[in-house]
Amino acid sequence: MSPIASILLHVDPSPRCAARIGVASALAKRLDATVTALYTAAPLLPGARRMLSEGQGLVLAPALDAERRAQARALFDSADAGALVRWAETGADQPLVPSFVRQALVHDLVVMGQFDREDAAGPGVPADFVETVALDSGRPVLSVPYAGRFTDVGQRVLIAWKPTRESARAVAAALPLLQQGAEVHVASWGGDPHELEPLLRRHGIEAEYHREGPAPHEIGDALLSLAADVGADLLVMGCYGHSRARELMLGGASRTVLQSMTVPVLLAH
């Protein structure tokens, strides 16, 4: 049995959702996993509700929320994801982020989409949704960029190595995603990427190792640049930070990559 047998996919009303449905579907077929496509989006955003009078809000808001849900279902149906992918919905009366995190706890992998700050109303989720799920659920999260075309991942992989729990968990989560004969690169700033060599070889993986020297101030930018240089279709990295109450603090590299990513990123905390 594959280490990844159950995938949770975040579905929302934005057109970019189709790309992550495609990625999750391809993974399901390759890994013989099932996918729960969970529709999770806030009701009509508070800012939009304030533009309606009290009477209009009572009449129009539920209809607009239903329309957004229908848009997401239409995207899902048109993707023809296959029998391994099933539709589910978060209850309208349930808190959005905690309910999604609760579901993430009982899946092997979570597939989500990068937040598009130019279209903040589109997905109906907070800007820190991806990192909150990664930090609070403890499950690996595969984040798909809002721009670009992606079908599958794991053919050309860049691993950002650091001798930490988060990095080790990211590597462990990535191993099942590597396609047979994958081209793997391991990079480390201020550390030794060859630390990973014995583990990867035990898994039958030959990699190219990049010892990049001292960590630059903007290590996230350096990581994205290297991912582009090697033509990576998957970037693997630890997610550093913690959440408490409504405050979320991330490491600089995590924040930069999540904001500027151009390839799918696998995060683990």
N, C-alpha and C positions, 0 to 999 in steps of 0.2 A: 504494500500500500504506500502511496506517495505521502511524504510528510505534510503535503498541502492537499487536504481532502475537502476543505470547506472554505469558500471565499465569500466575504461580505463586500458588496459593491454599492457605493453611494450613488443614488439616482436623484436628479433634480430637474427643473424645467429648462435649463439652459441648453441650447443646441450643441454645445461642446460635450455634453454628457454622452453623445453617441460614440465619441472616440474611446472613452473609458469602458463603455459597454463592449466595444470591440476587443479591447485588451483583455478584459476579464473573460470574455467568451473564448478567446484564443488560449488563454491559460487553462481554462476549464477543460478544453479538448485535449491539450497536451498533457496535463497532469491527471486527467480523469477525475476532476474535482467538480463539486456542485457549487453553484453561485446563487446567493440570495441577493437580488437587486432590490435594495431597501430605499423606497422613496422617503426622503427626509428633507423637508424645506419648511421654513417658517411660514406661518400665515402671512397675509399681506403685511409688508413691512410697516413698522410704526410710522415712519415718515410719510408713507403713502396714505395710511389711515388718517393722519392729521389733515390731509388735503381734502378729505371728505367731511361733510357735515355729519352730525350724530345720526341723523336719519338715513343719509346716504350710506354711512358705514354699516348700519344694521342690515341694509338691503343689498348693497353691492359687494362688500368685503367677502362674504361667504361664496358668492358667485365667482369672484376673481380668484379666490383660493382654489375653488373647484376647477377653474379653467387652467390654472398652473399645474395642478395634479394631472389633468387630462393631457396637457402638453407633454409632461414627462412620460406618461403611459404610451402616448403615440410614438415618442422617440424610442422607447423600449420595444414596442411592437414592430416598428419599421426596421430595427436593427437585426431582427430575425436571429436572436442570440442562440437559439437551439434549446433542446430539452434539458440541458444541464443547468440552465439559468431560469430561476423562477422569480416572479414579482412579489413584493411585499411592501407594506406601508407602515410608517410610524403613526401611531394614533394621534389625532389632531389635538387631544387634550394632554399629551405627554410632553415634557420639556425636551426640546430638540436635541441638544448636545448630549445630555446624560442618557437619553434613551438610545441614541446611536452608539455611544460608548458601551452601554450595557450589552447591546447585540454584538459588538466587536469582540467582547470578551470570550465568546463561544465560537469563534471562527479562527482559522489558521492564518489568514491573510486578509487585509482590508485594502480595497482599491478605491481611491478617491481622486478628485480633480483639483488642480491648482486653482487658487482663488484669483479671479480676474478683477483687479482694482478698477478697471475701466468700466466694468459692468457689475457693480456691487449689488444691484437688485436682482440680477439674473438668477443665481442659484438659490437665493433665500437662505443662506447659511452665513455665519460670522466669518470674518477674514482669517481668524486663527483656527478654523475648524480642523484642518488637516493636522496641525501640530498638537492641538488639544486631544484629538483621538489617539495620536501616536503616544503622547505622554501619559494620558489617563488610562488607556486600555492595556498598555504593555504589549500590544500585538504589532507585528510588522505592518507598515502602511506603504503601499505603492501609490505614489502620487503621479498623475498623468498631466502634463502641461496643457494649458488651455489653447496654445497655438501649436500647429504642426499636425502631421498625420502619423499615427502609431497603430500598428496591428498586433505585434507580439514583442516580447522583450527577451533578453538573455542570450543574444548571439554575440554581441560585443559589449563587454561589461567592464566598468571601472569601479574598483573598490577603494574607498578612502579609508586607509588603515591608521588606527591609533590604538595603543595598548590600553583600552578601556572596556568596560562592560558593554556600553552602548555599541561600540564598533564590533565587538565580538558577536553580539546578538544580531547585528545587521548582516554579518558574514554568514552566520548560521541560517538566517532566513533566506539569504540569496542563493545558497547552494541548490535547493530544489528548482529554482527558476532558470538555472543555466542550461542552455540548450546543448545537445551533444556536439562536441567539437568547438565549443564557444571560445572566442578570443577574450582572454581575461587579462586585465591590467590592474596592478596593485600599486597605489601611490601613498607615500607618507611624507609629511612635512615635519622635520625635526625628530623623526623616528626611523626605524628600520623596517621597510616593507617586507623584507625577507623573513621576518618573524612568522608570516603566514605561509611560507613555502611548504613546510612539512605537512600542515593540515591540508592544503590544497592538493598536494601530491597524493596524499592518502585517499583523496576523493577522485584521483585520476585526472587532475587539472594541472596543466602546465601554464604558467602565467609569465607575463613580463612585469618586471618590478621597477618602479620609478622612485628613487630616493631624491626628494626634491629640496633637501636642505632646510634651513630655518623657516619656520612658518611666517608667511608675510602677514601684514596687517589685515588685508582683505583676502583671507584664505578661501572664502566662498567663491570669490571671483576666479582665483587661481584654479580651484577645483573644476568649475564650469568650463574654463578655458582648456584645461587638459582633457576633459570629457569630449569637447569639440575636436581637439587635435587627434584623439585616437578613434573618433567616429563612434563613440559609445551609444548604445541604444538603452542602456540601463546604468544608472549611477547608484552605488550602494554606500550608505553612510550611517553613522550613529546620529541620533537626534538628542541633542544635549539641552537640558533645561528642566524646569519643573513648573507645575501649575498649583496654585492654591487660591481658594475662593475664586474670584473672577480675574485674578492677575496671572498672566502667562509670561514667563521669562525664558528666552531661548538663547543658545549660544550664537555668536555672530555668524559662523559658517552655516548653521542650520537656517537662520533667518534669511541670509543672502540667497542661498540655493532655492529655498521655497518661493522667494519672490521673483527670482530671475531664471529659473530652470528652463532648459530647452529640450531636455530628454526626461523620460520617466525616472523617478527617484524612489529608491526603496529606503525607508527610514525605520530605525528600530531604537527603542529607548530601554 
